[in-house]
C-alpha cells in the first residue's frame, strides 16, 4: 500500500500494549509501519508509572495478550496481581519476541499530526525534528498518559525533591530517613502510600477526597487454578471475553437484594477476604445502577474502615461519603487503611484545611506547616482527551482536535473521529477502555482497525472517516448507557472533573466489552455502516 511519495502505510504513536500490538498486526499484513514513543523503551503506562507499590489490578493470567497461543503458554506470571516491573518485563519480552523495536523510534515525542487532504496522508513530526508521512495514523497514546501536575503556589521555591508517580525516577530513589508528603489518594497514591510509609522517616498524606479502596489480597497464583486455565488458555480467553469487564466473572446475583441481609453481608465479607479485581462492587449486577444496592456495598466498606483505622478523626476523614462506591475508579490496595495506624504517618484532610502554599522546606495548609524533604504528586491525569490534544492533531480543513472536542470528546465507537480521516484512536474516549481489561480491549480495537484497513485495500479505498450522524448516534449511546448508571454522580476523571475548564462529559462506554465488541462487529458486518469510505 506504500504510495509513490515515499509515505509509509501507518504511523503508530505510543509503544505501550496498544502500539506494540498495532505494529505487530499491521506488519503481519505486509504494511509498512513506523512507531514513535516518547519513552526510552516499550511499555507505555507500565514504563512511566514505576512508583513504589505500582501493580496491576486485573489478575495477571487475564492481563496479557491472547493473540498468540505460544506467547500465552511461554509466559509465566509470579503473582496474582503483577508488579509494574513484571508487567514491564512482559512488554519487553513481547517486543523482543516479535522484533517490534526495529520499527520504533524511542525518545521521540510526537508534537504535530496534520492531515493533508490532497495527498490523503498524515504528516507527523516529532520533537527530534523528524517528519514522516503515512496513509494512516494510529494514536496508541493511552487514556492516562498526560499528567495532571497541580500548580501549587510557591512550588518552585521547594528545595527538596519533587517526584511524580507517573514519572518516577528510574534509578533507585531512596526515601529512607526522609520526610515525605504524598498529594493525591487515587489508585496511584493508594498503592504507593503503604510502601512509602515503610521507608520514610515520616509520611504526610494530603487527601482531598476520601476514596473507596478494597484489599487486593495479592499472593502467588494458586497452582491448581493456573493449571486449569493453562489446560485451555484460549478457551479461557474466549470465556472472559463474554464478561462485561473482559476478565473473570465475579457477579453472584443480579441484585444485592436477591440475598437476605445475612447472606449479603457474608458475600461481602467473603469477597473482602478473597480480594480480586473489581472487589465488592462487582458482586451484584445492580451495584452501579441501584443507589440502594450501591449503598449496601459502600456501608460495608465504611464499616471496615472504622474497624481498621484506630484514630476516630482519621477514620472520619478516610471515610468516603460524597460519591457512590466505584463511581470513581475503585482502588485495590495492600494495607492502605492500616497504614494510617503507623506512628510515622499523618493524614491531612484538605477538605478541612486546603494547601495554601509551598515554601523552601514545607507544605503549608490553612492550619499547619508540614516540613518535608520530598513531595510526591499522585495527582492523576488529563485523561483520555489529554494525550491526543498534546499531539497537536489537525484534521481536514486544519481543524484541531480540541476544536472538534470543545464540548467534550466525540468519536465513533471510540475509534475514529469525524473530520479526522484515517485517524484511529486505540482505547479512545467513547470506548470501554479502563472500564474493562485493557489488553483485551486493545486487541479487539487493533483487530477491528486492521480488518478495516484490509477491507480498504481490497476495495481500493484510501480514505475513511465516520459520518457525523453515525458519530452523534454513538456519542448519544455512550451517554445513554452512562446515564443509566451511577457513574455520572461522582466528580471523577471519567467525567473530566479533575481538570479545570475541561467540559464535563462521561468519557467511557460502560455497556461492557461484549456489547461493545458486538456493536463493532455489526458495523463491520454491514460493510462499515456509518463510515464514509472513498478513493
Ligand atoms: O489519579 P486519580 P491516579 N490538590 O485522578 C488528587 C489508573 N491506575 O493516578 O479526588 C490535592 O485517580 C485527587 O483528588 P480529587 C486507574 O484507572 C491504575 O491515582 O480530585 N489533591 C485524587 O485523590 C486510575 O483511576 C492503577 O479530589 C489533588 C488524586 O489526586 C487512574 O489510573 C494504578 C489535586 C488523583 O487521583 C488514575 O489514578 C494507578 C490537588 N491540586 C492508576 N489534584 C492500577 O492498575 C488532584 N488531586 C492498579
Boltz pocket constraint, residues with backbone or C-beta under 6 A from the ligand:
constraints:
  - pocket:
      binder: B
      contacts: [[A, 55], [A, 56], [A, 57], [A, 58], [A, 144], [A, 150], [A, 183], [A, 184], [A, 185], [A, 186], [A, 187], [A, 188], [A, 189], [A, 191], [A, 206], [A, 207], [A, 208], [A, 209], [A, 329], [A, 332], [A, 350], [A, 378], [A, 379], [A, 380], [A, 381], [A, 434], [A, 491], [A, 493], [A, 498]]
      max_distance: 6.0
